[in-house]
C-alpha cells in the first residue's frame, strides 16, 4: 500500500475538469489499495460530502486571502513531507515553492498556459494561445510570469499532459520530450445513450464551462439569434457573466437563453440528458473533460478546431467542428443538427462509442504507473 497525495486548486462540489478528474482519480486509487489524501482550495474548511469519500480531503479556505497564503503553504508542506507519491493538478506555484524545502519528486499535470489565461482574463492580450507563444511583444511583456511558470514546470520530476496538442505546447517551453507523457483524459460510461428522451419541441444547445472571454459563449449567443428555433442552456459562472447576460438581452433572446450559473455534477448530467447538443467553440481546449462527459451521455458536440478538440471529435462522425468566433458557421451547425434528427442520433451513438475508448480505467492505470516511476 502506497500513500498518494493529490493536489488541486478546485474540488467538488465545485465543477470543472480538475475537480472531476482528481475526485475520480482519488476513488480509483483508493480501490487499488492506495492511501489517498487530497489537498485543495475551497470556500470552507470542510464539506459534508467528504465523509462519504474513501480518502482524506484537506481543504484550505480561500475566503480570507492573507490567511489563505499562509495556510496553503503550511498544508502542502505537511502533506508533501508525509507522502512519497505526489500528483499535482493545480496550485503548481505553491507546490514548487514548498518543494524547495520538502524535496519530494512529483508528477505535474499541465492542462494549459496559465500565463496566457491570466493575460486573457485581465484583458491584457487578445492573442490566441498559439500566437501568444511566439509573439515577441507578448513574450517581452510577460517575461517575468513566463519565467515563474517555467520554474515550476522545471521543478516537477515528470510532466503529464492530456493531448498531443499540449505536448507540443509544453515542449515549446523548452521541456525535454522525455520528460513529457501524454495521458488522455478519461470518462465513465454507465449505459447506452437514450436519445428518445430528448423530445423537446425546440432544439436545445448546452454550454458547460467557465464564462471567460475565450470560451466562445458570445459567438453562441449571436448564432442563436440567427436560428430562432434553438434555445440555449448555459451552465457555469465566471468573469464574463454580466457581459453575456447583457448581450443576451440586447439580442432579444429572452427565455431562449437560460443562464443556470454553477451546478452540481449531478445537475450538469441532467442538463446533458435534456440537451440535443453540447457547444464548446472556444479559442483553446487541452482535451475537454466536458466533451468526454457529453459523449458519455450520448450527446453530440459542436466544437472549435482548436487545441485538443480534434483528438476527440471527428467532424460529421461523432460531432461537428467549426472555426472559433465564426457566427455563420456555428449557426449553420446548429441549424443542421436541429433539422436532421436521424443524423443527430447517429452522431450521438458514435459519441457514446468514442467515450468508451476514452475509458477512465486506462487513464488511472497510466497515471498510477507514472507516479510509481517518479520516485
Secondary structure in CASP SS format (residue, H / E / C, confidence):
PFRMAT SS
TARGET T0000
AUTHOR 0000-0000-0000
METHOD secondary structure of the structure
MODEL  1
X C 1.00
X C 1.00
X E 1.00
X E 1.00
X E 1.00
X E 1.00
X E 1.00
X E 1.00
X C 1.00
X C 1.00
X C 1.00
X C 1.00
X C 1.00
X C 1.00
X C 1.00
X C 1.00
X H 1.00
X H 1.00
X H 1.00
X H 1.00
X H 1.00
X H 1.00
X H 1.00
X H 1.00
X H 1.00
X H 1.00
X H 1.00
X H 1.00
X H 1.00
X H 1.00
X H 1.00
X C 1.00
X C 1.00
X C 1.00
X E 1.00
X E 1.00
X E 1.00
X E 1.00
X E 1.00
X E 1.00
X E 1.00
X E 1.00
X C 1.00
X C 1.00
X C 1.00
X C 1.00
X C 1.00
X H 1.00
X H 1.00
X H 1.00
X H 1.00
X H 1.00
X C 1.00
X C 1.00
X C 1.00
X E 1.00
X E 1.00
X E 1.00
X E 1.00
X E 1.00
X E 1.00
X C 1.00
X C 1.00
X C 1.00
X H 1.00
X H 1.00
X H 1.00
X H 1.00
X H 1.00
X H 1.00
X H 1.00
X H 1.00
X H 1.00
X H 1.00
X H 1.00
X H 1.00
X H 1.00
X H 1.00
X H 1.00
X H 1.00
X H 1.00
X H 1.00
X C 1.00
X C 1.00
X E 1.00
X E 1.00
X E 1.00
X E 1.00
X E 1.00
X C 1.00
X C 1.00
X H 1.00
X H 1.00
X H 1.00
X H 1.00
X H 1.00
X H 1.00
X H 1.00
X H 1.00
X H 1.00
X H 1.00
X H 1.00
X C 1.00
X C 1.00
X C 1.00
X C 1.00
X E 1.00
X E 1.00
X E 1.00
X E 1.00
X C 1.00
X C 1.00
X C 1.00
X H 1.00
X H 1.00
X H 1.00
X H 1.00
X H 1.00
X H 1.00
X H 1.00
X H 1.00
X C 1.00
X C 1.00
X C 1.00
X C 1.00
X C 1.00
X C 1.00
X C 1.00
X H 1.00
X H 1.00
X H 1.00
X H 1.00
X H 1.00
X H 1.00
X C 1.00
X H 1.00
X H 1.00
X H 1.00
X H 1.00
X H 1.00
X H 1.00
X C 1.00
X H 1.00
X H 1.00
X H 1.00
X H 1.00
X H 1.00
X H 1.00
X H 1.00
X H 1.00
X H 1.00
X H 1.00
X H 1.00
X H 1.00
X H 1.00
X C 1.00
X C 1.00
X E 1.00
X E 1.00
X E 1.00
X E 1.00
X C 1.00
X C 1.00
X H 1.00
X H 1.00
X H 1.00
X H 1.00
X H 1.00
X H 1.00
X H 1.00
X H 1.00
X C 1.00
X C 1.00
X C 1.00
X C 1.00
X C 1.00
X H 1.00
X H 1.00
X H 1.00
X E 1.00
X E 1.00
X E 1.00
X C 1.00
X C 1.00
X C 1.00
X C 1.00
X E 1.00
X C 1.00
X C 1.00
X C 1.00
X C 1.00
X C 1.00
X C 1.00
X C 1.00
X H 1.00
X H 1.00
X H 1.00
X C 1.00
X C 1.00
X C 1.00
X C 1.00
X C 1.00
X E 1.00
X E 1.00
X E 1.00
X E 1.00
X E 1.00
X E 1.00
X C 1.00
X C 1.00
X C 1.00
X C 1.00
X C 1.00
X C 1.00
X C 1.00
X C 1.00
X H 1.00
X H 1.00
X H 1.00
X H 1.00
X H 1.00
X H 1.00
X H 1.00
X H 1.00
X H 1.00
X H 1.00
X C 1.00
X C 1.00
X C 1.00
X E 1.00
X E 1.00
X E 1.00
X E 1.00
X E 1.00
X E 1.00
X C 1.00
X C 1.00
X C 1.00
X C 1.00
X C 1.00
X H 1.00
X H 1.00
X H 1.00
X H 1.00
X H 1.00
X H 1.00
X H 1.00
X H 1.00
X H 1.00
X H 1.00
X C 1.00
X C 1.00
X C 1.00
X H 1.00
X H 1.00
X H 1.00
X E 1.00
X E 1.00
X E 1.00
X E 1.00
X E 1.00
X C 1.00
X C 1.00
X C 1.00
X H 1.00
X H 1.00
X H 1.00
X H 1.00
X H 1.00
X H 1.00
X H 1.00
X H 1.00
X H 1.00
X H 1.00
X C 1.00
X C 1.00
X E 1.00
X E 1.00
X E 1.00
X E 1.00
X C 1.00
X C 1.00
X C 1.00
X C 1.00
X C 1.00
X C 1.00
X C 1.00
X C 1.00
X H 1.00
X H 1.00
X H 1.00
X H 1.00
X H 1.00
X H 1.00
X H 1.00
X H 1.00
X C 1.00
X C 1.00
X C 1.00
X C 1.00
X E 1.00
X E 1.00
X E 1.00
X E 1.00
X C 1.00
X C 1.00
X C 1.00
X C 1.00
X H 1.00
X H 1.00
X H 1.00
X C 1.00
X C 1.00
X C 1.00
X E 1.00
X C 1.00
X C 1.00
X C 1.00
X E 1.00
X E 1.00
X E 1.00
X E 1.00
X C 1.00
X C 1.00
X C 1.00
X C 1.00
X H 1.00
X H 1.00
X H 1.00
X H 1.00
X H 1.00
X H 1.00
X H 1.00
X H 1.00
X H 1.00
X H 1.00
X H 1.00
X H 1.00
X H 1.00
X C 1.00
X H 1.00
X H 1.00
X H 1.00
X H 1.00
X H 1.00
X H 1.00
X H 1.00
X H 1.00
X H 1.00
X H 1.00
X H 1.00
X H 1.00
X H 1.00
X H 1.00
X H 1.00
X H 1.00
X H 1.00
X C 1.00
X E 1.00
X H 1.00
X H 1.00
X H 1.00
X H 1.00
X H 1.00
X H 1.00
X H 1.00
X H 1.00
X H 1.00
X H 1.00
X H 1.00
X H 1.00
X H 1.00
X H 1.00
X H 1.00
X C 1.00
END
